[in-house]
Amino acid sequence: MANKSNVDITVIDKETGEEVIGSKAVTNVWNIFFRIVAVFAASGLSIIGAGSLVGIDTMTAVIMAGTLGVATVVEKLARAFLDDGKLSASEINSAFSSVDKKAE
């Protein structure tokens, strides 16, 4: 039985020649899901102090900031999917790099 950490799940798309994460859609879905959770946490936690300065409840500020970050990523993923009906690794990474200020 192969060790999960030694298994390469990247595949090259025959049509575009781009690297696609995972040979199955489930791998992409979990990758995107956990990255969206991370976007929510990073966006929400970064605004905790700012909300109190302008009189907004802390939980409201966190939820609003997290939701805005997630909405930005989901919109970019949807637009990339609309182009060709697929999400390549570069399209997924590009969508998430828009909210990650330290990506490059």
VOPA-227291 format. One record per residue (C-alpha): residue number from 1; x, y, z. Coordinates in pm, 1 decimal, padded with zeros to 6 digits. Each point is the difference from the previous one (the first is absolute). Layout:
site resi: NUM	x: X	y: Y	z: Z
...
END
This chain:
site resi: 1	x: 00000.0	y: 00000.0	z: 00000.0
site resi: 2	x: 00140.6	y: 00338.3	z: -00098.4
site resi: 3	x: 00061.0	y: 00263.6	z: 00262.3
site resi: 4	x: -00233.8	y: 00292.2	z: -00062.8
site resi: 5	x: 00281.6	y: 00255.3	z: 00022.4
site resi: 6	x: 00193.0	y: -00179.2	z: -00277.1
site resi: 7	x: -00285.9	y: -00002.8	z: -00249.2
site resi: 8	x: 00017.2	y: 00261.6	z: -00274.8
site resi: 9	x: -00351.5	y: 00120.6	z: -00080.7
site resi: 10	x: 00090.3	y: 00245.6	z: -00275.1
site resi: 11	x: -00103.8	y: -00074.3	z: -00355.8
site resi: 12	x: 00078.4	y: 00176.8	z: -00328.1
site resi: 13	x: -00310.1	y: 00101.7	z: -00196.7
site resi: 14	x: 00031.3	y: -00146.1	z: -00350.7
site resi: 15	x: -00177.2	y: 00292.5	z: -00168.4
site resi: 16	x: 00172.2	y: 00295.2	z: 00165.1
site resi: 17	x: 00323.1	y: -00156.1	z: 00125.5
site resi: 18	x: -00055.9	y: 00163.7	z: 00341.8
site resi: 19	x: 00046.3	y: -00175.9	z: 00330.1
site resi: 20	x: -00332.0	y: -00091.3	z: 00160.9
site resi: 21	x: -00008.0	y: -00075.2	z: 00371.4
site resi: 22	x: -00135.7	y: -00347.8	z: 00056.2
site resi: 23	x: -00122.4	y: -00258.6	z: -00240.9
site resi: 24	x: -00352.0	y: 00032.5	z: 00135.4
site resi: 25	x: -00227.0	y: 00295.5	z: 00063.0
site resi: 26	x: -00026.3	y: -00092.6	z: 00368.7
site resi: 27	x: 00364.1	y: 00092.8	z: 00054.7
site resi: 28	x: -00058.5	y: 00346.4	z: -00147.2
site resi: 29	x: -00317.4	y: 00048.9	z: 00202.6
site resi: 30	x: 00174.1	y: -00076.1	z: 00331.0
site resi: 31	x: 00299.9	y: 00212.8	z: -00096.3
site resi: 32	x: -00224.6	y: 00295.1	z: -00084.5
site resi: 33	x: -00219.8	y: -00052.6	z: 00308.9
site resi: 34	x: 00287.8	y: 00007.3	z: 00247.3
site resi: 35	x: 00161.4	y: 00294.1	z: -00174.4
site resi: 36	x: -00331.3	y: 00190.9	z: 00019.8
site resi: 37	x: -00014.7	y: -00073.5	z: 00374.0
site resi: 38	x: 00353.5	y: 00138.8	z: 00028.3
site resi: 39	x: -00101.1	y: 00313.0	z: -00195.5
site resi: 40	x: -00293.4	y: 00054.6	z: 00237.7
site resi: 41	x: 00224.1	y: -00036.8	z: 00304.4
site resi: 42	x: 00276.9	y: 00222.3	z: -00134.7
site resi: 43	x: -00239.0	y: 00271.0	z: -00119.0
site resi: 44	x: -00208.8	y: -00008.5	z: 00315.4
site resi: 45	x: 00285.2	y: -00002.2	z: 00248.5
site resi: 46	x: 00179.3	y: 00286.2	z: -00169.4
site resi: 47	x: -00289.9	y: 00239.9	z: 00068.9
site resi: 48	x: -00064.0	y: -00064.1	z: 00371.8
site resi: 49	x: 00159.7	y: 00321.9	z: 00123.5
site resi: 50	x: -00134.2	y: 00222.6	z: -00276.2
site resi: 51	x: -00363.2	y: -00083.6	z: 00074.0
site resi: 52	x: 00025.4	y: 00116.3	z: 00358.3
site resi: 53	x: 00145.3	y: 00334.4	z: -00108.3
site resi: 54	x: -00311.2	y: 00091.5	z: -00197.7
site resi: 55	x: -00252.8	y: -00146.6	z: 00244.4
site resi: 56	x: -00086.1	y: -00325.5	z: -00179.5
site resi: 57	x: -00046.8	y: -00315.7	z: 00207.3
site resi: 58	x: 00307.5	y: -00226.2	z: -00026.9
site resi: 59	x: -00190.4	y: -00306.6	z: -00123.6
site resi: 60	x: -00184.7	y: 00207.5	z: -00259.9
site resi: 61	x: 00328.3	y: 00143.7	z: -00128.8
site resi: 62	x: 00162.8	y: -00345.5	z: -00018.7
site resi: 63	x: -00297.3	y: -00154.0	z: -00181.7
site resi: 64	x: -00025.2	y: 00289.2	z: -00246.9
site resi: 65	x: 00372.5	y: -00001.9	z: -00080.1
site resi: 66	x: 00014.5	y: -00378.9	z: -00031.7
site resi: 67	x: -00304.7	y: -00008.4	z: -00224.3
site resi: 68	x: 00141.5	y: 00270.6	z: -00224.0
site resi: 69	x: 00326.9	y: -00191.8	z: -00040.5
site resi: 70	x: -00185.1	y: -00322.2	z: -00081.8
site resi: 71	x: -00230.9	y: 00178.5	z: -00245.9
site resi: 72	x: 00302.1	y: 00139.8	z: -00184.3
site resi: 73	x: 00154.1	y: -00345.9	z: -00040.4
site resi: 74	x: -00326.2	y: -00171.4	z: -00096.4
site resi: 75	x: -00067.0	y: 00264.4	z: -00265.3
site resi: 76	x: 00345.1	y: -00049.4	z: -00154.8
site resi: 77	x: -00040.0	y: -00379.5	z: 00006.0
site resi: 78	x: -00342.9	y: 00028.2	z: -00163.8
site resi: 79	x: 00132.8	y: 00228.0	z: -00273.6
site resi: 80	x: 00292.2	y: -00235.8	z: -00067.6
site resi: 81	x: -00238.3	y: -00297.5	z: -00015.5
site resi: 82	x: -00229.1	y: 00182.0	z: -00242.8
site resi: 83	x: 00285.5	y: 00040.0	z: -00249.6
site resi: 84	x: 00044.3	y: -00369.4	z: -00081.8
site resi: 85	x: -00192.3	y: -00206.0	z: 00255.7
site resi: 86	x: 00318.7	y: -00104.8	z: 00182.1
site resi: 87	x: 00216.2	y: 00135.0	z: 00277.4
site resi: 88	x: 00371.9	y: -00048.3	z: -00051.5
site resi: 89	x: 00253.0	y: 00026.4	z: 00280.3
site resi: 90	x: 00113.8	y: 00338.5	z: -00130.0
site resi: 91	x: -00359.0	y: 00132.2	z: -00006.2
site resi: 92	x: -00061.1	y: -00117.6	z: 00356.8
site resi: 93	x: 00327.0	y: 00148.0	z: 00124.3
site resi: 94	x: -00069.6	y: 00325.8	z: -00182.4
site resi: 95	x: -00341.3	y: 00033.9	z: 00167.3
site resi: 96	x: 00146.1	y: -00050.2	z: 00345.5
site resi: 97	x: 00300.8	y: 00223.7	z: -00056.5
site resi: 98	x: -00234.1	y: 00298.0	z: -00036.7
site resi: 99	x: -00078.1	y: -00010.1	z: 00372.6
site resi: 100	x: 00344.1	y: -00114.1	z: 00114.7
site resi: 101	x: 00209.9	y: 00316.3	z: 00008.5
site resi: 102	x: 00318.4	y: -00201.0	z: 00068.1
site resi: 103	x: -00042.4	y: -00241.7	z: -00291.1
site resi: 104	x: 00286.9	y: 00139.8	z: -00204.4
END
